[in-house]
């Protein structure tokens, strides 16, 4: 896409990506507008005032046709639903093209992308891949759904650089030209069914990671995926398999990605041996009176919580809940052997309680602090209080990181 002819751009969504996009577009000498569904009072005023002074126009409390009129491009932040958002309908009515932040950033660089998606394990695999490639003297950037907007660094990249990207189904919905040199699918299970009407819609969004690849590109696939043969029929790229059956999924996948760039297992071992985990993913917060508190706020679906169960020894008191995504919470029932109790909070609490009824003791709490405190009181030495929500954070928090920090704050105050 040639952006030289685009003079006026409207960003949808004020958050990390929206802020980065504002700065990026201003540096490109574009006229910038930003529309946000929430009221202005929910946001930090100094950042907004700074951008207003730089020439950015804001609209809070909804999206209007008048505000978008005369814009030549709309850029959606990752949280904006490209299928049902009112602003997308307005853009369509005005014949204004719309893309996501990742797609737009892709237009501005000649760097190669390593893009990693899947239902679970994306963040850990993305981080390990970044570290492995960077440790081996390559100029590598890290971004995407891991919490770093691609628009925040894209102008610093050049031909020959690598961008390692965690990418979600939300970001993949709006792909037009985006073509990773290496596209990775770790696994795929039902998720985000509050946004994607069916599993097939979710699957199609994930498959967009491969849609522009050619024979000179690589698709790295988990050979244990049930629909592997169907996926491979749709690919134009070279296929590299990894296995999650006999070794750690993350390590196995990173080895295969590294091999594409001429690196061997030995080149990755230093990174793996020094890996202490990432925040909000099975993160040990502290041990109080023999009770371990583990922050797994990154878990936003049941299969991720099952993975946490399998990696914790001893009895568990599970703290779960948040915004329901339309997933099946009954899928954790066969894995509840070590779980003494499930303490619930948030919008999805009642639905989870009903799904687990008769299989494990449950209780719903009205406040986040109460659910953590009660879990501590009900635990014995050598037990683990596992905060693995199985839900998104958007009923009470802005993102899983804020939610995880709140858990840490409460635990440290015990």
C-alpha positions in Angstrom: 0.0 0.0 0.0 1.3 3.4 -0.9 0.7 5.7 2.0 2.1 8.8 0.4 -1.3 9.8 -1.0 -3.0 9.3 2.4 -3.1 12.7 4.2 -5.8 12.2 6.9 -6.0 9.1 9.1 -8.5 8.1 11.8 -7.3 5.8 14.7 -10.0 3.8 16.5 -9.3 3.0 20.1 -7.3 4.9 22.7 -4.8 2.7 24.5 -1.2 1.6 24.0 -1.6 1.0 20.3 -3.6 4.2 19.8 -1.0 6.3 21.5 1.9 4.7 19.5 -0.1 5.1 16.2 -0.7 8.8 17.0 3.1 9.4 17.4 3.9 7.3 14.3 1.4 9.1 12.1 2.5 12.5 13.3 6.1 11.6 12.5 4.9 10.7 9.0 3.3 14.2 8.7 -0.2 12.9 8.6 -3.3 14.6 9.9 -4.4 12.5 12.8 -7.8 11.9 14.4 -8.7 9.4 17.1 -12.2 8.1 18.1 -12.8 6.2 21.3 -16.0 4.5 22.6 -15.3 5.3 26.2 -15.7 8.8 27.8 -12.6 10.9 28.2 -12.7 10.8 32.0 -11.4 7.2 31.9 -8.1 8.2 30.4 -5.0 10.0 31.6 -5.5 13.7 30.6 -1.8 14.7 30.2 -1.2 12.3 27.3 -4.3 13.5 25.5 -3.4 17.2 26.1 0.1 16.6 24.7 -1.3 15.0 21.5 -3.9 17.7 21.1 -1.1 20.3 21.2 0.6 18.3 18.5 -2.5 18.6 16.3 -4.4 15.3 17.0 -8.2 15.6 17.1 -10.1 13.4 19.6 -13.7 12.1 19.8 -14.7 10.4 23.0 -17.9 8.7 24.0 -18.7 7.1 20.7 -18.0 7.1 17.0 -19.7 9.5 14.5 -19.9 9.7 10.8 -19.1 13.4 10.9 -15.8 12.7 12.7 -14.6 10.1 10.2 -15.7 12.0 7.1 -12.9 13.0 4.8 -10.5 10.5 6.3 -8.7 8.3 3.8 -7.8 5.5 6.1 -9.0 4.0 9.4 -6.6 2.1 11.6 -8.2 -0.2 14.2 -6.6 -0.9 17.6 -6.4 -4.7 18.4 -9.4 -4.6 20.8 -11.8 -3.2 18.2 -14.0 -5.9 16.6 -13.6 -5.5 12.9 -16.8 -7.5 12.3 -19.4 -5.8 14.5 -17.9 -2.4 15.6 -20.2 0.6 14.7 -17.1 2.5 13.5 -16.4 -0.2 10.9 -20.0 0.1 9.6 -19.5 3.9 9.4 -16.2 3.3 7.5 -17.9 0.9 5.1 -20.7 3.4 4.5 -18.2 6.1 3.7 -16.1 3.8 1.5 -13.0 4.4 3.8 -10.6 1.4 3.9 -9.7 0.1 7.3 -6.8 -2.0 8.6 -5.3 -3.1 11.9 -2.2 -1.7 13.6 0.0 -4.6 12.5 -1.0 -4.4 8.9 -0.3 -0.7 8.8 3.1 -1.1 10.4 4.0 -3.8 7.9 3.6 -1.2 5.1 6.4 0.8 6.6 9.3 -1.6 6.8 11.5 -4.0 4.8 12.4 -6.0 7.9 11.4 -9.7 8.0 8.7 -10.9 10.3 8.6 -14.0 12.5 4.9 -14.1 13.4 3.7 -16.5 16.1 0.1 -17.4 16.9 -1.9 -20.1 18.6 -4.4 -20.5 21.4 -1.8 -21.0 24.1 1.9 -20.5 24.6 2.3 -17.5 22.2 4.0 -15.2 24.7 6.6 -17.6 26.0 7.5 -18.9 22.5 7.7 -15.3 21.1 9.9 -14.2 23.9 12.3 -17.2 23.7 12.5 -16.8 19.9 13.4 -13.2 20.3 16.1 -13.9 22.8 17.5 -16.8 20.8 17.8 -14.8 17.6 19.1 -11.7 19.5 21.7 -13.7 21.4 23.1 -14.8 18.1 24.1 -11.2 17.1 21.0 -10.4 15.0 19.2 -7.1 15.0 15.9 -8.2 16.4 12.7 -6.3 17.5 10.0 -7.7 19.8 6.4 -6.7 19.6 2.7 -7.3 19.0 0.3 -9.0 21.4 3.1 -9.4 23.9 2.4 -5.8 24.9 4.7 -3.8 22.6 2.9 -2.1 19.7 4.7 -2.6 16.4 4.0 1.0 15.6 6.2 2.1 18.5 9.4 0.9 16.8 8.6 0.3 13.2 10.5 3.3 11.8 13.7 2.2 13.6 13.7 -1.0 11.5 15.5 -1.6 8.2 16.1 -4.3 5.6 17.9 -7.3 7.2 16.4 -6.8 10.6 14.0 -9.3 12.2 10.7 -8.5 14.0 9.5 -11.3 16.3 5.8 -10.8 16.7 3.2 -12.4 18.9 -0.1 -12.0 17.0 -3.6 -12.7 18.1 -6.8 -13.7 16.1 -8.0 -10.1 16.6 -4.9 -8.7 14.9 -5.1 -11.3 12.1 -8.8 -10.4 11.3 -7.6 -7.2 9.4 -4.7 -8.6 7.4 -4.4 -7.5 3.8 -0.8 -7.6 2.7 1.0 -8.8 5.8 3.4 -11.6 4.9 5.7 -13.0 7.5 8.9 -14.7 6.4 8.1 -17.3 9.2 4.6 -17.9 10.3 4.0 -20.2 13.4 0.9 -22.0 14.6 1.5 -23.5 18.0 -2.0 -25.0 18.6 -5.6 -24.1 18.1 -8.6 -24.8 20.4 -11.9 -22.9 20.8 -11.3 -19.4 22.2 -12.7 -15.9 21.9 -16.1 -17.2 21.0 -17.6 -14.0 22.3 -16.0 -12.2 19.4 -15.7 -14.9 16.7 -19.3 -16.3 16.1 -18.0 -19.9 15.7 -14.8 -21.9 16.0 -14.6 -21.9 12.2 -14.5 -18.1 12.2 -11.7 -18.1 14.9 -9.9 -20.7 12.8 -10.1 -18.6 9.6 -8.8 -15.6 11.5 -5.8 -17.6 12.7 -5.2 -19.0 9.2 -4.7 -15.4 7.9 -1.1 -15.6 9.2 -0.3 -17.9 6.2 -2.5 -16.3 3.5 0.1 -14.1 1.8 3.1 -16.5 2.2 4.9 -17.8 -0.9 7.3 -20.7 -1.5 10.2 -18.7 -0.2 8.5 -18.4 3.2 8.1 -20.9 6.0 5.1 -22.2 8.0 6.1 -23.8 11.3 3.4 -26.1 12.5 2.8 -28.3 15.5 2.5 -31.8 14.0 0.1 -32.8 16.8 -2.6 -30.4 15.6 -5.7 -32.5 14.7 -6.5 -30.6 11.5 -2.9 -30.5 10.3 -3.5 -32.1 6.9 -6.4 -29.6 6.2 -4.1 -26.7 7.1 -1.2 -27.9 5.0 -3.5 -28.1 1.9 -4.0 -24.4 2.1 -0.4 -23.4 2.3 2.0 -22.1 -0.3 5.0 -21.9 1.9 7.6 -24.5 3.0 6.4 -26.5 6.0 8.6 -27.2 9.1 7.1 -29.4 11.9 7.7 -29.4 15.6 6.3 -31.7 18.2 4.8 -31.0 21.6 4.5 -34.7 22.4 8.0 -35.6 23.6 9.5 -32.2 24.6 8.5 -28.8 25.8 6.3 -27.2 23.1 8.0 -23.8 23.4 11.5 -25.1 23.2 10.7 -27.5 20.4 9.1 -24.7 18.3 12.0 -22.2 19.0 14.5 -24.9 17.9 12.7 -25.2 14.5 12.5 -21.4 14.0 16.1 -21.0 14.9 17.1 -23.7 12.4 15.5 -21.6 9.6 18.1 -18.9 10.4 21.0 -21.3 10.5 21.1 -21.8 14.2 21.4 -25.1 16.0 20.0 -26.4 19.3 23.3 -25.5 21.1 22.7 -21.8 20.1 19.4 -21.9 21.9 20.4 -23.7 25.1 22.0 -20.7 26.8 18.7 -18.8 26.4 16.6 -21.8 27.7 18.9 -22.4 30.6 18.7 -18.8 31.7 14.9 -18.4 31.2 13.2 -17.5 34.4 9.7 -17.2 32.9 7.7 -14.2 32.0 5.5 -12.0 34.1 1.9 -13.1 34.5 2.6 -16.6 33.1 3.0 -19.2 36.0 4.9 -16.5 37.9 5.7 -17.3 41.5 4.8 -14.2 43.5 5.7 -15.3 47.0 5.3 -18.1 49.5 3.4 -17.2 52.7 3.3 -19.7 55.6 4.2 -22.4 53.1 1.5 -21.5 50.6 2.7 -20.6 47.1 1.0 -17.8 45.2 1.2 -18.2 41.4 0.2 -15.4 39.0 -1.1 -16.9 35.7 -3.1 -13.8 34.7 -2.1 -14.5 31.0 -4.4 -17.5 31.1 -7.6 -16.3 29.3 -9.1 -19.7 28.4 -9.6 -23.1 30.0 -6.9 -24.9 28.0 -4.3 -22.5 29.3 -5.4 -23.2 32.9 -5.2 -26.9 32.2 -1.6 -26.4 31.2 -1.0 -24.6 34.5 -2.5 -27.5 36.4 -0.1 -29.9 34.7 2.9 -27.8 35.7 2.1 -27.4 39.4 2.8 -30.0 42.1 0.6 -30.5 45.1 -2.9 -29.3 45.9 -4.4 -26.2 44.2 -6.9 -23.6 45.2 -7.9 -22.0 41.9 -8.9 -18.3 41.6 -10.7 -17.8 38.3 -13.2 -15.5 36.6 -13.4 -12.3 34.5 -15.2 -11.5 31.2 -16.7 -14.6 29.6 -15.5 -15.4 26.0 -18.0 -18.0 25.2 -15.7 -21.0 25.9 -16.6 -24.3 27.5 -15.4 -24.3 31.2 -16.4 -28.0 31.5 -13.2 -28.9 29.6 -11.2 -28.5 32.9 -13.3 -31.1 34.7 -11.0 -34.1 33.9 -8.0 -32.2 35.3 -9.5 -31.2 38.7 -7.9 -34.0 40.6 -5.5 -31.7 42.5 -7.9 -28.8 42.8 -9.4 -28.5 46.3 -11.6 -25.5 45.6 -12.4 -23.0 42.8 -13.0 -19.4 44.1 -14.6 -17.2 41.6 -15.0 -13.5 40.8 -16.2 -11.2 38.0 -18.8 -11.4 35.2 -18.3 -15.1 34.3 -18.3 -16.4 37.9 -21.9 -17.8 37.8 -21.4 -19.5 34.5 -18.2 -21.2 35.7 -19.9 -22.3 38.9 -22.7 -23.9 36.9 -20.2 -25.6 34.6 -18.3 -27.1 37.4 -21.2 -28.0 39.7 -20.9 -31.4 41.3 -17.3 -31.8 40.3 -15.5 -29.4 42.7 -16.4 -27.1 45.5 -16.9 -23.5 44.3 -17.7 -20.1 45.8 -18.3 -16.7 44.3 -16.8 -13.5 45.8 -17.9 -9.9 45.2 -14.4 -8.4 45.4 -11.0 -9.3 44.0 -9.3 -8.7 47.3 -11.8 -11.0 49.1 -11.3 -13.9 46.6 -7.5 -13.8 47.1 -7.7 -13.5 50.9 -10.2 -16.3 51.2 -8.1 -18.6 49.0 -5.1 -18.0 51.4 -7.2 -18.8 54.5 -8.4 -22.1 52.9 -4.9 -23.3 51.9 -2.5 -25.4 53.8 1.3 -25.4 53.7 2.6 -26.9 50.3 -0.7 -25.9 48.6 -0.7 -23.4 45.7 -3.1 -20.5 45.2 -3.2 -20.4 41.4 -4.6 -17.3 39.8 -5.5 -18.6 36.4 -8.7 -16.7 35.3 -9.7 -18.7 32.2 -11.4 -15.4 31.1 -10.4 -12.1 29.6 -9.8 -9.2 31.9 -12.1 -6.6 30.4 -14.9 -6.7 33.0 -12.7 -5.2 35.7 -9.3 -4.4 34.2 -7.8 -2.8 31.1 -5.7 -5.9 30.3 -4.3 -9.1 31.8 -1.1 -7.2 32.9 -3.1 -4.8 35.0 -5.0 -7.8 36.4 -1.8 -9.6 37.2 -0.3 -6.6 38.9 -3.4 -6.3 41.1 -3.1 -9.9 42.1 0.6 -9.3 43.1 -0.4 -6.2 45.0 -3.0 -8.1 47.0 -0.7 -11.1 47.7 2.1 -8.8 48.9 -0.4 -7.2 51.3 -1.3 -10.5 53.0 
